[in-house]
């Protein structure tokens, strides 16, 4: 049973190591200042060197028990753990500020005494020479992150701007751009009004824009009213032409037909009211109205005259009158004489 328990503990320990390593990789050195003169102050009004650590993940992670050091000798893998711990400074327990939530930062003061607070570490830093700073996990053997700080001017800092794992991830910041306790990449959003004020400080562009809008609206109104006036003029002209010059002759015929029909209807209604009395008079009036209608109807002539010949017999008579027979010459000279006196008179 003891062997089985030992194996289970060993398996759990081996399984938890990758998880812990992954969580440790989310903790990064974020910004370092070695020559602090007028920048961040501690609770005692002093300006010690400081180190900023960031949790780059979105999960909460407590960094208590981790180690910070500036001694390169701990890179020797043959060095024992107790010897390593002597050359490192451990982040103390008991302070809620070491429990970092996602994307949170914490600042530790270096060259200080731990008795001043949980954020004060006894890590020696020399501002006059390059400094190597490293962060180790709680067993003091696994290196989590490290960076070499060059000699910087007063109140300058070295800040991480990316997480690619090379020297280009770090950037030297001037005193007015130092960002302890917050993200090193700050984006300032400029409103449209502020941008317009910056690009047009005297308001010339605003005046030109306002005038352009006003003139555009006036031009649009002029076009609309001009088109409306043209349409009204066209309708008025068409109305005058329709009143004085009918477009088609059939218009008068239709109007006359309607008038005659109206009169006929009135007469018929009056005749029906008289119950058939003087019906002949009504019929005569209706006939006169129809005659008037036929007389007033004017056909639309095409202007073409058509002549059609008529078949008569005078042509045959003319041919008989003008027909000449060939003369008959007598062959016998003793032809009988034509009597000029009738025989009955002798």
C-alpha positions in Angstrom: 0.0 0.0 0.0 2.8 2.4 0.8 4.4 1.7 -2.6 1.1 2.4 -4.3 0.7 5.7 -2.4 4.2 6.7 -3.3 3.6 6.0 -7.0 0.4 8.1 -6.9 2.2 11.0 -5.3 5.0 10.7 -7.9 2.5 10.6 -10.8 0.6 13.7 -9.4 3.9 15.6 -9.0 5.0 14.7 -12.5 1.7 15.7 -14.0 1.6 19.0 -12.2 5.0 20.1 -13.4 3.9 20.9 -17.0 0.9 22.8 -15.6 3.0 24.8 -13.2 5.6 25.5 -15.9 2.9 26.7 -18.2 1.5 29.0 -15.5 5.1 30.3 -14.7 5.6 31.2 -18.4 2.7 33.7 -18.0 4.7 35.8 -15.6 7.1 38.2 -17.3 9.6 40.9 -16.3 7.9 44.0 -17.8 9.8 47.1 -17.0 13.0 48.0 -15.0 14.5 51.4 -13.8 18.0 51.3 -12.3 18.6 55.1 -11.8 15.4 56.5 -10.2 15.8 60.1 -9.2 12.5 61.8 -9.9 10.2 59.0 -10.9 8.3 56.5 -8.7 8.4 57.0 -4.9 7.9 54.3 -2.3 5.9 54.6 0.9 8.8 56.4 2.6 9.2 59.2 -0.1 12.4 57.7 -1.5 13.3 56.9 -5.1 14.8 53.4 -5.2 15.3 51.3 -8.3 12.2 49.3 -9.2 11.2 46.2 -11.1 7.7 45.6 -12.7 6.3 42.1 -13.2 3.2 41.4 -15.4 0.8 38.5 -15.7 0.4 38.3 -19.4 -2.4 35.6 -19.3 -6.1 36.1 -18.5 -6.0 33.8 -15.4 -5.1 34.7 -11.8 -1.7 33.7 -10.6 0.1 34.3 -7.3 3.8 35.0 -7.6 4.6 34.7 -3.9 7.5 32.4 -3.2 9.2 33.2 -6.5 12.8 34.5 -6.5 14.5 37.6 -8.0 18.2 37.9 -8.4 21.0 39.9 -10.2 23.7 37.3 -9.5 24.7 35.4 -12.7 26.4 32.7 -10.7 23.0 31.0 -10.2 23.1 30.0 -13.9 25.4 27.2 -12.8 23.2 24.1 -12.9 25.6 22.3 -10.5 24.9 24.8 -7.8 22.8 23.4 -5.0 19.4 24.8 -4.2 20.3 26.1 -0.8 23.3 28.0 -2.3 21.0 29.4 -5.0 18.5 30.6 -2.5 21.2 32.5 -0.6 22.0 34.5 -3.8 18.4 35.3 -4.5 15.6 37.3 -2.8 12.3 35.6 -2.4 9.0 37.4 -2.9 7.3 37.2 0.5 3.9 35.8 1.3 1.0 37.5 3.0 0.4 40.4 0.6 -2.7 40.4 -1.7 -0.8 42.5 -4.3 1.2 39.5 -5.2 -1.9 37.7 -6.4 -2.0 38.9 -10.0 -5.2 38.7 -12.0 -5.2 38.6 -15.8 -3.1 41.4 -17.4 -2.2 42.9 -14.0 1.1 44.4 -13.0 3.0 44.8 -9.7 6.1 46.9 -8.9 8.9 45.8 -6.5 11.5 48.2 -5.1 15.1 47.0 -5.3 18.1 48.0 -3.2 15.8 48.0 -0.3 15.1 46.1 3.0 12.3 43.4 3.2 11.2 44.7 6.6 9.8 47.8 4.8 7.1 45.8 3.1 6.2 42.9 0.9 7.1 44.9 -2.2 10.6 45.8 -1.0 13.3 43.3 -2.1 17.0 43.1 -1.1 18.2 42.8 -4.6 21.4 44.8 -5.3 21.4 47.0 -8.4 24.2 49.2 -9.7 23.1 52.0 -12.0 26.6 52.7 -13.3 27.0 49.3 -15.0 24.8 46.8 -16.9 22.6 44.7 -14.7 21.3 41.2 -15.3 18.0 40.6 -13.6 16.3 37.1 -13.5 13.0 35.7 -12.2 13.0 32.1 -10.9 10.1 29.9 -9.8 9.5 28.7 -6.2 12.1 25.9 -6.3 14.9 28.4 -7.2 16.0 26.1 -10.2 13.7 27.0 -13.1 14.4 30.3 -14.9 11.2 32.0 -15.8 12.4 35.2 -17.4 15.5 37.4 -17.5 16.9 40.5 -19.1 20.1 42.5 -19.2 19.7 46.2 -18.4 22.2 48.6 -20.0 23.4 51.7 -18.4 20.6 54.3 -18.7 20.2 57.9 -18.0 18.4 59.1 -14.9 14.7 58.2 -14.8 14.9 56.2 -18.0 13.5 52.6 -18.1 13.8 49.5 -20.2 10.3 48.3 -21.0 8.9 45.2 -22.8 6.8 46.0 -25.9 6.4 42.4 -27.2 6.7 38.8 -26.2 8.7 37.2 -29.0 11.6 36.1 -26.8 14.4 38.3 -28.2 16.1 41.6 -27.6 13.7 43.4 -29.9 11.0 42.9 -27.4 12.5 45.6 -25.2 12.5 49.4 -25.7 14.3 52.2 -23.9 11.8 54.8 -22.6 12.5 58.4 -21.7 11.4 59.8 -18.4 8.2 61.2 -19.7 7.2 57.9 -21.2 7.8 55.6 -18.2 4.7 53.5 -17.2 5.1 51.8 -13.8 2.1 49.7 -12.8 0.4 49.9 -16.2 0.8 48.5 -19.7 3.8 49.7 -21.6 1.8 49.9 -24.8 -0.6 52.8 -24.4 -3.0 53.8 -27.2 -4.5 57.3 -27.0 -7.8 57.5 -28.9 -8.4 61.0 -30.4 -12.0 62.0 -31.0 -13.2 63.4 -34.3 -13.7 66.9 -32.7 -10.2 66.9 -31.3 -8.8 65.8 -34.6 -10.7 68.5 -36.4 -9.4 71.1 -34.0 -5.9 69.9 -34.5 -6.1 69.9 -38.3 -8.1 73.2 -38.5 -7.1 75.4 -35.6 -8.4 78.6 -37.3 -11.8 77.3 -38.4 -11.2 78.0 -42.1 -12.1 74.5 -43.2 -15.3 74.6 -41.0 -16.3 77.9 -42.6 -15.7 76.6 -46.2 -17.7 73.4 -45.4 -20.6 75.3 -44.0 -20.7 77.7 -47.0 -20.5 74.7 -49.4 -23.5 73.0 -47.7 -25.6 76.2 -47.8 -24.8 76.9 -51.5 -25.5 73.3 -52.4 -28.9 73.4 -50.6 -29.8 76.7 -52.4 -28.8 75.2 -55.8 -30.9 72.1 -55.1 -33.9 74.3 -54.2 -33.4 76.4 -57.4 -33.4 73.3 -59.6 -36.6 71.9 -57.9 -38.5 75.1 -58.2 -37.4 75.7 -61.8 -38.6 72.2 -62.8 -41.9 72.8 -61.0 -42.3 76.1 -62.9 -41.7 74.5 -66.2 -44.2 71.8 -65.5 -46.8 74.4 -64.5 -46.2 76.5 -67.6 -46.5 73.4 -69.8 -49.8 72.5 -68.2 -51.2 76.0 -68.6 -50.2 76.1 -72.3 -51.8 72.8 -72.9 -55.0 73.9 -71.2 -55.2 77.1 -73.4 -54.7 75.1 -76.6 -57.4 72.6 -75.5 -59.9 75.5 -74.9 -59.3 77.5 -78.1 -58.0 75.1 -80.7 -59.4 71.5 -80.4 -56.9 69.0 -81.3 -59.3 66.7 -83.3 -62.5 67.6 -85.2 -64.2 64.6 -83.6 -64.2 66.6 -80.3 -67.0 68.9 -81.5 -68.9 65.9 -82.8 -68.8 64.2 -79.5 -69.8 67.4 -77.6 -72.7 67.9 -80.1 -73.8 64.3 -79.7 -73.8 64.6 -75.9 -75.8 67.9 -76.2 -78.4 66.3 -78.5 -78.6 63.2 -76.3 -79.2 65.4 -73.3 -81.9 67.3 -75.0 -83.5 64.1 -76.2 -83.4 62.7 -72.7 -85.0 65.8 -71.3 -87.8 65.6 -73.9 -88.4 62.0 -73.3 -88.6 62.5 -69.6 -91.1 65.3 -70.1 -93.1 63.2 -72.5 -93.3 60.4 -70.0 -94.5 62.8 -67.4 -97.4 63.7 -69.7 -98.5 60.1 -69.9 -98.5 59.8 -73.8 -100.3 63.1 -74.5 -99.1 64.8 -77.8 -96.9 61.9 -78.6 -96.8 62.9 -82.3 -95.3 66.2 -81.3 -92.6 64.5 -79.3 -91.8 62.2 -82.2 -91.6 65.2 -84.5 -89.3 67.0 -82.2 -87.1 63.9 -81.9 -87.0 63.6 -85.7 -86.0 67.3 -86.0 -83.3 66.8 -83.4 -81.9 63.8 -85.3 -82.0 65.8 -88.6 -80.2 68.6 -86.9 -77.6 66.2 -85.7 -77.1 64.7 -89.2 -76.8 68.2 -90.7 -74.2 69.3 -88.2 -72.0 66.2 -88.6 -69.1 67.1 -90.8 -67.1 64.3 -92.3 -63.4 64.5 -92.2 -62.5 64.6 -96.0 -59.2 63.3 -97.3 -58.9 65.9 -100.1 -58.7 63.2 -102.9 -61.0 63.4 -105.9 -61.9 60.0 -107.5 -63.4 60.0 -111.1 -65.2 56.8 -112.2 -66.4 56.3 -115.8 -70.0 55.4 -116.5 -71.0 52.8 -119.1 -73.5 54.3 -121.7 -74.7 53.5 -125.2 -73.8 56.8 -126.9 -70.4 55.4 -127.9 -72.0 52.7 -130.1 -74.2 55.3 -131.9 -71.2 57.5 -132.6 -69.4 54.5 -134.1 -72.3 53.8 -136.5 -72.5 57.4 -137.5 -68.9 57.7 -138.3 -68.5 54.3 -140.0 -67.7 54.5 -143.8 -68.3 51.6 -146.1 -66.0 50.9 -149.0 -67.4 52.4 -152.4 -69.0 50.0 -154.9 -67.9 50.6 -158.5 -70.3 49.4 -161.2 -68.8 46.9 -163.7 -71.6 47.1 -166.2 -72.0 50.4 -168.0 -75.6 49.5 -168.9 -76.7 49.7 -165.4 -80.4 50.4 -165.0 -81.3 53.9 -164.3 -82.8 54.8 -161.1 -86.3 56.1 -161.6 -87.0 59.4 -160.3 -90.8 59.3 -160.8 -92.9 56.7 -159.0 -94.7 54.3 -161.3 -98.0 54.8 -159.8 -97.9 58.4 -160.9 -97.6 57.4 -164.6 
